[in-house]
Amino acid sequence: MLVADFDFDLPESSIALRPASPRDAARLLLVEAGKPFGDSVFRDLPAALRPGDVLVVNDTRVIPAQLHGVRGEARVGVTLHKREAADVWWSFVKNARRLRAGDRVDFGAGLAGIVLEKADEGAVLWRFAADGPLEAAMATAGAMPLPPYIASKRPTDAQDLSDYQTLHAAKDGAVAAPTAGLHFTPELWDRLAAAGITRETVTLHVGAGTFLPVKADDTADHKMHAEWGSIDADTAARLNTARATGGRVIAVGTTSLRLLESAVDVHGIIQPFTGDTAIFITPGYKFGAIDGLITNFHLPKSTLFMLVSALMGLNTMQSAYKHAIESGYRFYSYGDGSLLLPG
């Protein structure tokens, strides 16, 4: 398909620069096959689901993945996006052409990086070293990596340190938050449990590649960046049992969905999974693991808008986004949410 098919007009005023407070006060657009769009509030999510449904959340935790260093008199801005070893990371670097293999960059806090390799689109592989514990040095030297459509409009501040982590964040490794999970509060989980809706947890360390624009004209020519994820055997078994007994598996966020769809076999059975996934979901894809999706509103011509269009149909999602814009929904990472049920 043409990437231009996934374009739409979005006013700057629709982009949220801060999340709703409290988190579950965000708005929720209900998009269900064969029904009119429904305008709701996230705290009322239990009423939109059924007893026996399972929500699958991503427990990745965002690390301070933006580093600013110097090499001689040159300044170097680095955004980490995928860990390859304890001290080795792939990153995106502005003006990466200035760097060569073997170059050393000092990032402060006793942290330094050596360029190991360069690839396309400003990708640079680093080996990091520190005067003391490496993790502590990276945490001190790094900053919270807000998405570019927020960071270009205001600086990161102390509030973002909590705002840009989900309630479920437990395992360090993401450089972007699984933002659909930002809307959940302990009180909302209590109401969901009382309604017979359960929760399962998976891990996908979200990479900065999620924010890269699609430069190809045809979706067939776009290459996804790999991300590391894991689903353990017990979790997979419980999800399969839930579906077999009439429950629906609802992914909380496109990150959970991509991992589940990477783990499902041709018979619709979710298998344990540990490793990289670069799954790219566009219209025509046959979903095997999930029955619905909770997600925020995505960028025009992005891989994530392609994904939701694959789930619900391009015409439906174009109409849903038009309704959301006209109704004042807030877009992107700190914006409102939607519940997509294909039926």
RAGIGI-V849676 format. One record per pair of residues at least 24 apart in sequence whose ideal C-beta (glycine too) atoms are under 6 Angstrom apart, sorted by the first residue. I is the first residue (numbers start at 1). GAP is how many residues later the second one is. D is the distance in whole Angstrom. If there is no record, write none. Layout:
i=I gap=GAP d=D
i=I gap=GAP d=D
//
This chain:
i=1 gap=218 d=5
i=3 gap=211 d=5
i=3 gap=214 d=6
i=3 gap=298 d=5
i=6 gap=295 d=5
i=6 gap=299 d=5
i=6 gap=300 d=6
i=7 gap=293 d=5
i=7 gap=294 d=5
i=8 gap=292 d=5
i=8 gap=313 d=6
i=14 gap=311 d=6
i=14 gap=317 d=5
i=15 gap=134 d=6
i=15 gap=316 d=5
i=15 gap=317 d=6
i=16 gap=314 d=4
i=16 gap=318 d=4
i=16 gap=319 d=4
i=17 gap=133 d=6
i=17 gap=136 d=6
i=17 gap=137 d=6
i=18 gap=316 d=6
i=19 gap=144 d=5
i=19 gap=315 d=4
i=23 gap=160 d=5
i=23 gap=162 d=5
i=24 gap=159 d=6
i=24 gap=161 d=5
i=24 gap=164 d=5
i=26 gap=157 d=5
i=26 gap=310 d=5
i=26 gap=311 d=6
i=27 gap=302 d=6
i=27 gap=309 d=4
i=28 gap=309 d=5
i=29 gap=295 d=6
i=29 gap=309 d=4
i=30 gap=309 d=5
i=31 gap=289 d=5
i=31 gap=307 d=6
i=31 gap=309 d=5
i=32 gap=309 d=4
i=33 gap=309 d=5
i=33 gap=310 d=4
i=37 gap=286 d=5
i=42 gap=141 d=5
i=42 gap=295 d=6
i=43 gap=145 d=6
i=46 gap=145 d=5
i=46 gap=146 d=5
i=46 gap=149 d=4
i=48 gap=291 d=6
i=49 gap=148 d=5
i=51 gap=145 d=3
i=52 gap=194 d=6
i=52 gap=195 d=4
i=53 gap=144 d=5
i=53 gap=194 d=6
i=53 gap=195 d=5
i=53 gap=197 d=6
i=54 gap=144 d=5
i=54 gap=146 d=6
i=54 gap=188 d=5
i=54 gap=193 d=6
i=54 gap=195 d=5
i=55 gap=144 d=5
i=55 gap=195 d=5
i=55 gap=197 d=5
i=56 gap=144 d=5
i=56 gap=195 d=5
i=56 gap=200 d=5
i=57 gap=111 d=5
i=57 gap=124 d=5
i=57 gap=144 d=6
i=57 gap=195 d=5
i=58 gap=120 d=4
i=58 gap=146 d=5
i=58 gap=195 d=6
i=58 gap=197 d=5
i=58 gap=198 d=5
i=59 gap=109 d=5
i=59 gap=111 d=4
i=59 gap=112 d=6
i=59 gap=142 d=5
i=59 gap=144 d=6
i=60 gap=111 d=6
i=60 gap=113 d=6
i=60 gap=114 d=4
i=60 gap=143 d=6
i=60 gap=145 d=5
i=61 gap=108 d=4
i=61 gap=110 d=6
i=61 gap=111 d=5
i=62 gap=102 d=6
i=62 gap=103 d=6
i=62 gap=112 d=5
i=62 gap=115 d=5
i=63 gap=109 d=5
i=64 gap=75 d=6
i=64 gap=78 d=3
i=64 gap=79 d=5
i=64 gap=80 d=6
i=65 gap=80 d=4
i=65 gap=110 d=4
i=66 gap=77 d=5
i=66 gap=79 d=5
i=67 gap=40 d=5
i=67 gap=74 d=6
i=67 gap=75 d=5
i=69 gap=36 d=4
i=69 gap=37 d=6
i=69 gap=38 d=4
i=70 gap=36 d=6
i=71 gap=34 d=5
i=76 gap=29 d=5
i=79 gap=66 d=6
i=79 gap=129 d=5
i=80 gap=95 d=5
i=81 gap=94 d=5
i=81 gap=126 d=4
i=81 gap=127 d=4
i=81 gap=128 d=6
i=82 gap=125 d=5
i=87 gap=40 d=6
i=87 gap=41 d=5
i=87 gap=47 d=6
i=88 gap=39 d=5
i=89 gap=37 d=5
i=90 gap=33 d=6
i=90 gap=35 d=5
i=91 gap=33 d=5
i=92 gap=30 d=5
i=92 gap=116 d=6
i=93 gap=29 d=5
i=93 gap=31 d=5
i=96 gap=26 d=4
i=96 gap=28 d=5
i=107 gap=34 d=5
i=108 gap=33 d=5
i=109 gap=28 d=5
i=109 gap=31 d=4
i=109 gap=32 d=4
i=110 gap=27 d=5
i=111 gap=26 d=4
i=111 gap=30 d=4
i=145 gap=30 d=5
i=147 gap=64 d=6
i=147 gap=186 d=5
i=148 gap=63 d=6
i=149 gap=183 d=6
i=171 gap=32 d=5
i=173 gap=32 d=4
i=174 gap=31 d=5
i=174 gap=32 d=4
i=175 gap=33 d=5
i=176 gap=30 d=4
i=176 gap=34 d=6
i=178 gap=75 d=4
i=178 gap=77 d=4
i=179 gap=117 d=5
i=179 gap=154 d=4
i=180 gap=72 d=5
i=180 gap=73 d=4
i=180 gap=114 d=5
i=180 gap=115 d=5
i=180 gap=116 d=6
i=181 gap=71 d=5
i=181 gap=72 d=6
i=183 gap=154 d=5
i=200 gap=35 d=5
i=200 gap=39 d=6
i=202 gap=29 d=5
i=202 gap=54 d=6
i=202 gap=57 d=5
i=203 gap=26 d=6
i=203 gap=27 d=5
i=204 gap=25 d=4
i=204 gap=51 d=4
i=204 gap=55 d=5
i=206 gap=49 d=5
i=214 gap=87 d=6
i=219 gap=63 d=5
i=224 gap=54 d=4
i=224 gap=56 d=5
i=226 gap=50 d=4
i=226 gap=52 d=4
i=228 gap=48 d=6
i=229 gap=30 d=4
i=229 gap=48 d=6
i=230 gap=44 d=5
i=231 gap=32 d=5
i=231 gap=41 d=6
i=231 gap=42 d=5
i=233 gap=39 d=4
i=236 gap=34 d=5
i=236 gap=36 d=5
i=239 gap=31 d=5
i=240 gap=29 d=6
i=240 gap=30 d=6
i=248 gap=43 d=4
i=248 gap=44 d=6
i=249 gap=41 d=5
i=249 gap=42 d=5
i=250 gap=42 d=4
i=251 gap=39 d=5
i=251 gap=42 d=5
i=252 gap=42 d=5
i=253 gap=42 d=6
i=254 gap=41 d=6
i=254 gap=50 d=5
i=254 gap=53 d=6
i=257 gap=33 d=6
i=257 gap=36 d=6
i=260 gap=29 d=4
i=260 gap=30 d=6
i=261 gap=28 d=5
i=264 gap=24 d=4
i=264 gap=25 d=4
i=281 gap=26 d=5
i=281 gap=29 d=5
i=282 gap=24 d=5
i=282 gap=28 d=6
i=283 gap=26 d=6
i=283 gap=27 d=5
i=283 gap=31 d=6
i=285 gap=25 d=5
i=292 gap=49 d=5
i=293 gap=47 d=5
i=294 gap=45 d=5
i=295 gap=43 d=6
i=296 gap=39 d=5
i=296 gap=41 d=6
i=297 gap=27 d=6
i=297 gap=34 d=4
i=297 gap=38 d=6
i=311 gap=29 d=6
i=311 gap=31 d=6
i=312 gap=28 d=5
i=312 gap=30 d=6
//
